[in-house]
Amino acid sequence: MRWARPRPRQGHSAGVLSVKGTSRTAGALQFIKANLEPTLEQQGLLGLRTGHSREVRDVLLLRDGFEERFHGFQAHQWSQAQALEQLGPELPKAFKRLAVAMLLCATACEKHASSLVLAAVQITSMSARSVRGAHFDNPRHGDLVLSLTITGTGTVTLGRCSSTRQRQSTTREQSGTWYALSGTGLSDYTHAVRTCDEPRLSVTYRYVKRRP
């Protein structure tokens, strides 16, 4: 089944990353889709298929030097060394490869894309029919926040935007779809996530502006 992507609003962009083909980007997505869930299940962090999952679980993989910025972030937090130990070398490599590709997708029409660097990768598992309610992200946790669905389906609801008078809107997410928020998208309207009848596993890239 194919879902049409809606027209983006200010501070929001969206697209679809295909797992087909032989490109390095497609290969990275294929590898993550095949290996991320079983690896995290082995660490006892998901429970998606065993019935022992909380509704929403997060693991945050921090790039070295950004620990203070994410102090208090509600998630299992792993340094780069811990991520390498827990996940092995290939998954972090695949995350990094996708991080470059996704940044290019989300900032294709922006002048200041080169000023952004990856600070953290957030892995989120949501059980079937669960909700992460409407919220604003902490501004310290990313100037560009990009979420990619790895497996499962769900909906993302963008709240009413007071500055542009845009109404609330909902997008449908499935494997390979992504949405990104920056600027107005992080400050002027909320976002919320709801899963459908199966668990959803996603990876969120948190980019921040380079220090001068």
C-alpha positions in Angstrom: 0.0 0.0 0.0 1.3 3.5 -0.9 0.4 6.6 1.0 0.7 10.0 -0.6 2.9 12.5 1.4 1.1 15.7 2.2 2.4 19.1 1.2 4.9 20.3 3.8 4.2 23.3 6.0 6.6 25.9 7.2 9.3 24.3 9.4 8.3 20.8 8.2 9.4 18.6 5.4 8.8 15.0 4.6 9.7 12.2 2.1 10.2 8.6 1.4 13.5 6.7 1.5 13.4 3.6 -0.6 15.0 0.3 0.5 15.2 -0.8 -3.1 18.3 -0.5 -5.2 22.0 -1.0 -4.6 23.0 2.5 -3.4 24.9 2.8 -0.1 21.9 4.6 1.4 19.5 1.8 0.4 22.0 -0.7 1.7 22.2 1.1 5.1 18.4 1.2 5.5 18.1 -2.4 4.5 20.8 -3.4 7.1 19.1 -1.3 9.9 15.7 -2.7 9.0 17.0 -6.3 9.2 19.2 -6.0 12.3 18.2 -3.2 14.6 15.2 -4.8 16.3 16.8 -8.2 16.9 19.9 -6.6 18.3 17.9 -4.4 20.7 15.7 -7.3 21.7 18.9 -9.3 22.6 19.8 -6.4 24.9 16.4 -6.6 26.5 15.5 -3.0 25.6 12.4 -3.5 23.4 10.1 -6.4 24.2 8.0 -5.5 21.1 7.3 -9.1 20.1 7.3 -10.7 23.5 4.6 -8.6 25.2 6.9 -7.1 27.8 7.2 -3.7 26.2 6.3 -0.4 27.8 4.3 1.7 25.4 7.3 3.8 24.4 11.0 3.2 24.9 14.0 5.3 23.8 17.7 4.7 23.4 19.9 7.8 22.7 23.2 7.3 21.1 25.3 10.4 21.9 28.1 11.7 19.8 31.2 12.6 21.8 31.1 16.1 23.1 27.3 16.5 23.3 26.7 14.8 26.6 26.0 18.0 28.5 23.5 19.3 25.9 21.4 16.1 26.4 21.6 16.0 30.2 18.1 15.0 31.5 16.9 13.6 28.2 14.6 10.7 29.1 16.1 7.7 27.5 18.8 5.0 27.9 21.9 7.0 27.0 24.9 5.5 25.3 28.2 7.1 24.5 29.8 6.2 21.1 31.9 3.6 22.9 28.9 2.1 24.6 26.9 2.0 21.4 29.8 0.2 19.7 29.9 -2.3 22.5 26.1 -2.9 22.6 25.4 -2.8 18.9 28.6 -3.9 17.3 30.4 -1.8 14.5 28.0 -2.2 11.6 24.8 -0.6 13.0 26.5 2.6 14.1 28.1 2.8 10.6 24.7 2.4 9.0 23.2 5.1 11.2 26.1 7.5 10.2 25.6 6.8 6.5 21.9 7.5 6.7 22.5 10.6 8.8 24.4 12.1 5.9 21.8 11.2 3.3 18.8 12.3 5.5 20.4 15.7 6.2 20.8 16.2 2.4 17.2 15.3 1.8 15.8 17.5 4.6 17.9 20.6 3.7 18.1 20.4 -0.1 16.6 23.9 -0.4 18.2 25.5 2.7 21.3 27.7 2.6 22.6 26.8 6.0 22.7 23.0 5.8 26.5 23.0 6.1 26.2 24.6 9.5 24.5 21.5 11.0 26.2 18.5 12.6 24.8 15.3 14.0 24.6 15.4 17.8 22.6 12.3 18.6 20.6 9.3 17.2 17.4 8.4 19.1 16.0 4.9 18.6 12.3 4.7 19.6 10.2 1.7 19.9 6.4 2.0 20.3 4.1 -0.9 21.0 0.9 -1.3 18.9 -1.9 1.2 19.5 0.3 3.4 21.7 0.6 7.2 21.8 3.4 9.7 22.4 1.2 12.8 23.1 1.5 16.3 21.7 4.7 18.0 22.7 7.4 20.5 21.9 11.0 19.2 21.7 13.5 20.8 24.0 15.3 23.4 21.9 18.7 22.2 23.2 18.0 18.7 21.7 18.2 19.7 18.0 17.9 22.5 15.6 16.8 20.0 13.0 15.0 16.9 14.2 14.4 14.2 11.6 12.5 11.0 12.3 12.6 7.9 10.0 10.3 4.9 10.4 12.2 1.7 10.2 9.4 -0.8 10.7 5.7 -0.6 11.5 3.1 2.1 10.8 1.7 5.1 12.6 0.4 8.6 12.3 2.1 11.9 13.1 -0.1 14.8 14.0 1.2 18.4 13.7 -0.7 20.8 15.9 -2.3 24.1 14.8 0.4 26.7 14.0 -0.5 30.1 15.5 2.1 32.1 13.5 0.9 30.9 10.1 -2.7 30.0 11.0 -2.3 26.5 9.6 -4.7 23.9 10.9 -3.8 20.7 12.6 -2.7 18.0 10.1 -2.0 14.3 10.2 0.5 12.3 8.2 0.8 8.5 7.9 4.1 6.8 8.4 5.4 3.5 7.3 8.8 1.9 6.7 11.0 4.3 4.8 8.9 7.5 5.4 10.5 10.4 7.2 9.5 13.8 8.5 11.7 16.7 9.7 11.1 19.7 11.9 13.2 22.8 12.3 12.6 26.4 13.2 8.9 27.1 13.3 8.3 23.4 13.2 9.9 23.1 16.6 8.8 26.3 18.2 5.3 27.1 16.9 3.4 23.9 16.8 3.4 20.5 18.6 3.8 17.1 17.2 2.4 13.7 18.4 2.8 10.1 17.3 0.3 7.2 17.4 1.0 3.7 16.3 -1.5 1.5 14.4 -2.1 -2.2 14.9 1.6 -3.2 14.9 4.7 -1.9 16.8 6.7 0.9 15.3 10.5 1.2 15.4 12.0 4.6 14.3 15.3 6.4 14.3 15.4 10.1 14.9 18.5 12.1 13.9 19.1 15.2 16.0 21.3 17.8 14.3 22.6 21.0 15.9 24.3 24.1 14.6 28.1 24.1 14.6 29.7 26.2 17.2 31.4 29.3 15.7 
